[in-house]
């Protein structure tokens, strides 16, 4: 994976695969937040995100249970309405597991 630093993730996502689909924050003007001041906002090319997903699958495969879509505002991507990316589960039992609340 190619990460553009700094890379932030909530502590609750410590074991998640981080998919950096955007760089920075689309607003980046909140007076209380300075997380992405060093980055100019941009949407990563879809081919780069898909390459990262493929690499993660090769390297971690069944160890990946959750994906955290980073950086600051991934939902501004054109045509994005949750769920952002739907991937078929690699294990049958994953399809039977209820989604987290």
C-alpha positions as a Markdown table, in Angstrom:
| # | Residue | x | y | z |
|---|---|---|---|---|
| 1 | Unk | 0.0 | 0.0 | 0.0 |
| 2 | Unk | 1.1 | 3.5 | -0.7 |
| 3 | Unk | 0.2 | 5.8 | 2.1 |
| 4 | Unk | 0.4 | 9.6 | 2.0 |
| 5 | Unk | 1.4 | 10.7 | 5.5 |
| 6 | Unk | 0.2 | 11.8 | 7.9 |
| 7 | Unk | -2.3 | 9.0 | 8.1 |
| 8 | Unk | -5.0 | 9.1 | 10.8 |
| 9 | Unk | -7.3 | 6.4 | 12.0 |
| 10 | Unk | -9.6 | 6.2 | 15.1 |
| 11 | Unk | -8.3 | 3.8 | 17.8 |
| 12 | Unk | -11.3 | 1.6 | 17.2 |
| 13 | Unk | -9.9 | 0.9 | 13.7 |
| 14 | Unk | -6.5 | -0.3 | 14.9 |
| 15 | Unk | -7.0 | -3.7 | 13.4 |
| 16 | Unk | -8.7 | -2.5 | 10.2 |
| 17 | Unk | -7.2 | -2.4 | 6.7 |
| 18 | Unk | -6.8 | 1.4 | 6.0 |
| 19 | Unk | -7.8 | 2.2 | 2.4 |
| 20 | Unk | -6.7 | 5.8 | 1.7 |
| 21 | Unk | -9.2 | 6.7 | -1.0 |
| 22 | Unk | -8.8 | 10.4 | -0.6 |
| 23 | Unk | -5.9 | 12.6 | 0.5 |
| 24 | Unk | -6.6 | 15.3 | 3.1 |
| 25 | Unk | -10.0 | 16.9 | 3.8 |
| 26 | Unk | -12.3 | 18.5 | 1.3 |
| 27 | Unk | -13.2 | 21.3 | 3.7 |
| 28 | Unk | -10.0 | 21.7 | 5.8 |
| 29 | Unk | -11.2 | 24.9 | 7.4 |
| 30 | Unk | -12.6 | 23.7 | 10.8 |
| 31 | Unk | -11.1 | 25.9 | 13.5 |
| 32 | Unk | -10.9 | 23.0 | 15.9 |
| 33 | Unk | -9.1 | 20.5 | 13.5 |
| 34 | Unk | -5.6 | 20.7 | 12.1 |
| 35 | Unk | -5.2 | 17.1 | 11.1 |
| 36 | Unk | -4.9 | 17.6 | 7.4 |
| 37 | Unk | -3.4 | 21.1 | 7.1 |
| 38 | Unk | -0.3 | 19.8 | 5.4 |
| 39 | Unk | -2.3 | 18.1 | 2.6 |
| 40 | Unk | -4.1 | 19.5 | -0.4 |
| 41 | Unk | -7.3 | 17.6 | -0.9 |
| 42 | Unk | -7.5 | 15.1 | -3.7 |
| 43 | Unk | -9.4 | 12.0 | -4.6 |
| 44 | Unk | -7.0 | 9.1 | -5.3 |
| 45 | Unk | -7.5 | 7.4 | -8.7 |
| 46 | Unk | -9.7 | 4.4 | -8.5 |
| 47 | Unk | -7.0 | 2.2 | -10.0 |
| 48 | Unk | -4.7 | 3.1 | -7.1 |
| 49 | Unk | -7.4 | 2.1 | -4.5 |
| 50 | Unk | -8.1 | -1.1 | -6.3 |
| 51 | Unk | -4.4 | -1.9 | -6.5 |
| 52 | Unk | -4.2 | -1.4 | -2.7 |
| 53 | Unk | -7.2 | -3.7 | -2.2 |
| 54 | Unk | -5.6 | -6.4 | -4.3 |
| 55 | Unk | -2.2 | -6.0 | -2.5 |
| 56 | Unk | -3.9 | -6.2 | 0.9 |
| 57 | Unk | -5.7 | -9.4 | -0.2 |
| 58 | Unk | -2.5 | -11.0 | -1.3 |
| 59 | Unk | -0.6 | -10.0 | 1.8 |
| 60 | Unk | -3.2 | -10.3 | 4.5 |
| 61 | Unk | -6.1 | -12.2 | 2.9 |
| 62 | Unk | -8.3 | -13.8 | 5.5 |
| 63 | Unk | -6.9 | -11.6 | 8.3 |
| 64 | Unk | -8.8 | -8.6 | 7.1 |
| 65 | Unk | -12.2 | -8.3 | 8.6 |
| 66 | Unk | -12.8 | -4.5 | 8.4 |
| 67 | Unk | -11.8 | -1.7 | 6.0 |
| 68 | Unk | -11.5 | 1.9 | 7.2 |
| 69 | Unk | -11.8 | 4.3 | 4.3 |
| 70 | Unk | -9.5 | 7.3 | 4.9 |
| 71 | Unk | -8.6 | 10.3 | 4.8 |
| 72 | Unk | -10.7 | 13.1 | 6.0 |
| 73 | Unk | -13.8 | 13.0 | 3.7 |
| 74 | Unk | -14.1 | 9.9 | 1.6 |
| 75 | Unk | -17.8 | 10.4 | 1.1 |
| 76 | Unk | -17.3 | 13.4 | -1.2 |
| 77 | Unk | -16.1 | 11.0 | -4.0 |
| 78 | Unk | -18.4 | 11.3 | -7.1 |
| 79 | Unk | -21.1 | 8.7 | -7.1 |
| 80 | Unk | -20.4 | 7.5 | -3.5 |
| 81 | Unk | -23.4 | 6.6 | -1.4 |
| 82 | Unk | -22.7 | 4.2 | 1.4 |
| 83 | Unk | -21.7 | 1.5 | 1.1 |
| 84 | Unk | -18.7 | 2.9 | -0.7 |
| 85 | Unk | -17.3 | -0.4 | -1.9 |
| 86 | Unk | -19.0 | -3.8 | -1.7 |
| 87 | Unk | -16.6 | -6.7 | -2.0 |
| 88 | Unk | -17.6 | -10.3 | -1.9 |
| 89 | Unk | -16.4 | -12.1 | 1.2 |
| 90 | Unk | -13.4 | -14.3 | 0.8 |
| 91 | Unk | -14.8 | -16.8 | 3.3 |
| 92 | Unk | -18.4 | -18.2 | 3.3 |
| 93 | Unk | -18.7 | -17.6 | 7.1 |
| 94 | Unk | -18.0 | -13.9 | 6.6 |
| 95 | Unk | -21.2 | -13.6 | 4.6 |
| 96 | Unk | -23.2 | -15.1 | 7.5 |
| 97 | Unk | -21.8 | -12.7 | 10.1 |
| 98 | Unk | -24.2 | -9.9 | 11.0 |
| 99 | Unk | -23.0 | -6.4 | 10.2 |
| 100 | Unk | -21.7 | -4.4 | 13.2 |
| 101 | Unk | -24.3 | -2.0 | 14.7 |
